[in-house]
Amino acid sequence: MKRFLIGFAVVAVLVAGLASYLASGDPDGLDAATRHGCEITETDAGESLSGECAARSAEDHALADGPLADYAVRGNHGLTGVAGVIGVIVTAGLAGGLFWLLRRRTQT
């Protein structure tokens, strides 16, 4: 079991670290649907929306300025793989800790 978990961890870290560079920067289906009906204009400050669409009333998430926001490390999109690896490690740590806390304990 120990070898399986180590192998699984290695594969998860490799996939997160390497495959994340292949991710598309284009908007996903939800972004595209909420922007339907608006015209997008690039400005120095970012994107500007004009017209009628749901995206005009959207606000940034409370953690939008966080160190791993937008799948990058402190805004550096060249470190997408590092952000993926950090995400895998944090998720595995939280899941492992939760499983450890909730495990069945045999009575002796």
C-alpha positions as a Markdown table, in Angstrom:
| # | Residue | x | y | z |
|---|---|---|---|---|
| 1 | Met | 0.0 | 0.0 | 0.0 |
| 2 | Lys | 2.9 | 2.4 | 0.8 |
| 3 | Arg | 4.4 | 1.9 | -2.7 |
| 4 | Phe | 1.0 | 2.6 | -4.3 |
| 5 | Leu | 0.6 | 5.8 | -2.3 |
| 6 | Ile | 4.1 | 7.0 | -3.2 |
| 7 | Gly | 3.6 | 6.1 | -6.9 |
| 8 | Phe | 0.2 | 7.9 | -6.9 |
| 9 | Ala | 1.8 | 11.0 | -5.3 |
| 10 | Val | 4.6 | 11.1 | -7.8 |
| 11 | Val | 2.2 | 10.7 | -10.8 |
| 12 | Ala | -0.2 | 13.4 | -9.4 |
| 13 | Val | 2.7 | 15.9 | -8.9 |
| 14 | Leu | 4.1 | 15.2 | -12.4 |
| 15 | Val | 0.7 | 15.6 | -14.0 |
| 16 | Ala | -0.1 | 18.8 | -12.1 |
| 17 | Gly | 3.4 | 20.2 | -12.8 |
| 18 | Leu | 3.6 | 19.3 | -16.5 |
| 19 | Ala | 0.0 | 19.2 | -17.8 |
| 20 | Ser | -0.9 | 22.5 | -16.3 |
| 21 | Tyr | 1.3 | 24.3 | -18.9 |
| 22 | Leu | -1.1 | 22.8 | -21.5 |
| 23 | Ala | -4.2 | 24.5 | -20.0 |
| 24 | Ser | -5.9 | 27.0 | -22.2 |
| 25 | Gly | -6.0 | 30.6 | -21.2 |
| 26 | Asp | -9.2 | 31.2 | -23.2 |
| 27 | Pro | -12.4 | 31.7 | -21.3 |
| 28 | Asp | -14.3 | 28.5 | -20.4 |
| 29 | Gly | -17.9 | 27.9 | -21.2 |
| 30 | Leu | -19.2 | 29.7 | -18.1 |
| 31 | Asp | -17.1 | 32.8 | -18.9 |
| 32 | Ala | -18.3 | 32.8 | -22.5 |
| 33 | Ala | -21.9 | 32.4 | -21.5 |
| 34 | Thr | -21.8 | 35.3 | -19.0 |
| 35 | Arg | -20.1 | 37.6 | -21.6 |
| 36 | His | -22.7 | 36.9 | -24.3 |
| 37 | Gly | -24.2 | 40.2 | -25.4 |
| 38 | Cys | -21.2 | 42.3 | -24.3 |
| 39 | Glu | -18.4 | 43.8 | -26.3 |
| 40 | Ile | -15.0 | 43.2 | -24.7 |
| 41 | Thr | -12.4 | 46.0 | -25.0 |
| 42 | Glu | -8.8 | 45.6 | -23.8 |
| 43 | Thr | -7.5 | 48.5 | -21.8 |
| 44 | Asp | -4.3 | 49.2 | -19.8 |
| 45 | Ala | -6.3 | 48.3 | -16.6 |
| 46 | Gly | -7.6 | 45.0 | -18.1 |
| 47 | Glu | -10.8 | 44.2 | -19.9 |
| 48 | Ser | -13.7 | 46.6 | -20.2 |
| 49 | Leu | -17.2 | 45.3 | -20.9 |
| 50 | Ser | -19.9 | 47.3 | -22.7 |
| 51 | Gly | -23.4 | 46.1 | -23.6 |
| 52 | Glu | -25.8 | 43.9 | -21.7 |
| 53 | Cys | -24.5 | 40.7 | -20.2 |
| 54 | Ala | -24.3 | 39.0 | -16.8 |
| 55 | Ala | -20.5 | 39.5 | -16.6 |
| 56 | Arg | -20.9 | 43.2 | -16.1 |
| 57 | Ser | -22.2 | 42.7 | -12.6 |
| 58 | Ala | -19.6 | 40.1 | -11.7 |
| 59 | Glu | -17.1 | 41.0 | -8.9 |
| 60 | Asp | -13.7 | 39.5 | -8.0 |
| 61 | His | -13.5 | 36.8 | -5.5 |
| 62 | Ala | -12.3 | 37.7 | -2.0 |
| 63 | Leu | -9.0 | 35.7 | -2.7 |
| 64 | Ala | -8.5 | 37.1 | -6.2 |
| 65 | Asp | -5.3 | 38.8 | -5.1 |
| 66 | Gly | -4.1 | 35.7 | -3.3 |
| 67 | Pro | -0.7 | 34.1 | -4.0 |
| 68 | Leu | -2.1 | 31.4 | -6.2 |
| 69 | Ala | -4.9 | 33.3 | -7.9 |
| 70 | Asp | -5.4 | 32.6 | -11.7 |
| 71 | Tyr | -3.4 | 29.4 | -11.5 |
| 72 | Ala | -0.2 | 31.4 | -11.1 |
| 73 | Val | 2.3 | 32.1 | -8.3 |
| 74 | Arg | 2.0 | 35.7 | -7.3 |
| 75 | Gly | 0.8 | 36.6 | -10.8 |
| 76 | Asn | 3.6 | 35.0 | -12.7 |
| 77 | His | 1.9 | 32.8 | -15.3 |
| 78 | Gly | 5.3 | 31.2 | -16.1 |
| 79 | Leu | 4.9 | 29.3 | -12.8 |
| 80 | Thr | 1.6 | 27.6 | -13.6 |
| 81 | Gly | 3.2 | 24.2 | -13.0 |
| 82 | Val | 4.4 | 25.3 | -9.6 |
| 83 | Ala | 0.9 | 26.4 | -8.7 |
| 84 | Gly | -0.4 | 23.0 | -9.8 |
| 85 | Val | 2.1 | 21.2 | -7.7 |
| 86 | Ile | 1.3 | 23.3 | -4.7 |
| 87 | Gly | -2.4 | 22.7 | -5.2 |
| 88 | Val | -1.8 | 18.9 | -5.4 |
| 89 | Ile | 0.3 | 18.9 | -2.2 |
| 90 | Val | -2.2 | 21.1 | -0.2 |
| 91 | Thr | -5.2 | 19.0 | -1.4 |
| 92 | Ala | -3.5 | 15.7 | -0.6 |
| 93 | Gly | -2.4 | 17.0 | 2.8 |
| 94 | Leu | -5.9 | 18.2 | 3.7 |
| 95 | Ala | -7.5 | 15.0 | 2.4 |
| 96 | Gly | -4.9 | 12.8 | 4.3 |
| 97 | Gly | -5.4 | 14.8 | 7.5 |
| 98 | Leu | -9.2 | 14.5 | 7.2 |
| 99 | Phe | -8.9 | 10.7 | 6.6 |
| 100 | Trp | -6.6 | 10.4 | 9.5 |
| 101 | Leu | -9.0 | 12.3 | 11.8 |
| 102 | Leu | -12.0 | 10.3 | 10.7 |
| 103 | Arg | -10.4 | 6.9 | 10.5 |
| 104 | Arg | -12.0 | 4.0 | 12.3 |
| 105 | Arg | -10.1 | 3.1 | 15.4 |
| 106 | Thr | -10.1 | -0.5 | 16.5 |
| 107 | Gln | -10.6 | -1.1 | 20.2 |
| 108 | Thr | -8.0 | -3.3 | 21.8 |
